[in-house]
Amino acid sequence: MYWKEGMQHCAKWVEENGSLDVPYNAMVGKQGNFPLGKWVSDRRHERASGDMPAYRVALLDSLGMIWSVSDARFEAGLAWARQWAAEHHGSLAAPSRASIGGYAIGTWLVELRAQAEVPDGQGGALPQARRAALEAIYPWWCPAWPITWQRAYAAARAWWLACEGRVDWPALPVETAFEGEAVGRWVRAQRGAWAQLAEEQQDLLLALGIEEDQELAAEQAAKAARASRPVRARSDRFAQHLQALHAFARREGHVRVPRAHKEPLEAAEGDQEPVLLGLGAWLSNQKTRRAKLTLEQLVALGRAGVEWAAELAPVRREMEEAVQA
């Protein structure tokens, strides 16, 4: 009876949908209580194990049965993907640990994205038909940029929809969060790094009314330029702070530098602002690590007026001469 009922539902499904491409979670019947998707999946496994009579195979073939277990698994995942998208504003940017109805949709998508990165024609590449099926649900299920970006975008779009499209993005507080994403901070970062985004990313943001902040972009570009400068060697940093110490001494008449004091140096060529050095903290650190300072560094500090260095330099010299002797 169960077999006959299943075949009847299969025939009706084909009549209404054109094929036996039945989602795993499909429920049919007058009361919607017949698990047709599971029934079809069970028939695949039954045939694969050799337990299905030939005449039943022929009957299912007459309806266009899809026998591939791989296809069946993909179809099951696709059904859950549709449900996930329906519950998450159309997005498939699910976290890797995401699950729905007990199905590990996050892991399933991660595996498919890995297959999508394999060039066509090579082993393990994602078939175009499967790629198209996923793109039909969400065009950016496997974007050229990090999926974390797409996930944050999906949250920003959800916020935009929740606000009925009336969002003043420039005024959005940076601490704004929605659906587990730091939307405010993320939007600010995109507006400042606009030139670094792909054109399609920019189009997605523009669709929500998010535009470039040129002033912020210039600020972040300057910050990035400063961060990309070569790190000074320790000897260079010592010389730079020593220069600042001399400047402080000339101005103040002593070298008793408060620990919190920051001494400005003239801007280097190409810089718009002077460099502020934590001179007080640096001088305190030199005293703490005085045993590691070279004789030349001790002499230089002593000449600048640092008493403990002036007292220690002769002792250090005697020690080094004794070792050499």
Stockholm file with secondary structure:
# STOCKHOLM 1.0

chainA/1-325         MYWKEGMQHCAKWVEENGSLDVPYNAMVGKQGNFPLGKWVSDRRHERASGDMPAYRVALLDSLGMIWSVSDARFEAGLAWARQWAAEHHGSLAAPSRASIGGYAIGTWLVELRAQAEVPDGQGGALPQARRAALEAIYPWWCPAWPITWQRAYAAARAWWLACEGRVDWPALPVETAFEGEAVGRWVRAQRGAWAQLAEEQQDLLLALGIEEDQELAAEQAAKAARASRPVRARSDRFAQHLQALHAFARREGHVRVPRAHKEPLEAAEGDQEPVLLGLGAWLSNQKTRRAKLTLEQLVALGRAGVEWAAELAPVRREMEEAVQA
#=GR chainA/1-325 SS CHHHHHHHHHHHHHHHHSSCCCCTTCCBSTTSCBCHHHHHHHHHHHHHTTCSCHHHHHHHHHTTCCCCHHHHHHHHHHHHHHHHHHHTTTCCCCCTTCCBTTBCHHHHHHHHHHHHTSCTTSTTCCCHHHHHHHHHHCTTSSCSSCHHHHHHHHHHHHHHHHTTTCCCGGGSCTTCCBTTBCHHHHHHHHHHSGGGSCHHHHHHHHHTTCCCCHHHHHHHHHHHHHHTSCCCCHHHHHHHHHHHHHHHHHHHSSCCCCTTCCEEECCCTTCSSCEEECHHHHHHHHHHTGGGSCHHHHHHHHHHTCHHHHHHHHHHHHHHHHHHC
#=GC SS_cons         CHHHHHHHHHHHHHHHHSSCCCCTTCCBSTTSCBCHHHHHHHHHHHHHTTCSCHHHHHHHHHTTCCCCHHHHHHHHHHHHHHHHHHHTTTCCCCCTTCCBTTBCHHHHHHHHHHHHTSCTTSTTCCCHHHHHHHHHHCTTSSCSSCHHHHHHHHHHHHHHHHTTTCCCGGGSCTTCCBTTBCHHHHHHHHHHSGGGSCHHHHHHHHHTTCCCCHHHHHHHHHHHHHHTSCCCCHHHHHHHHHHHHHHHHHHHSSCCCCTTCCEEECCCTTCSSCEEECHHHHHHHHHHTGGGSCHHHHHHHHHHTCHHHHHHHHHHHHHHHHHHC
//
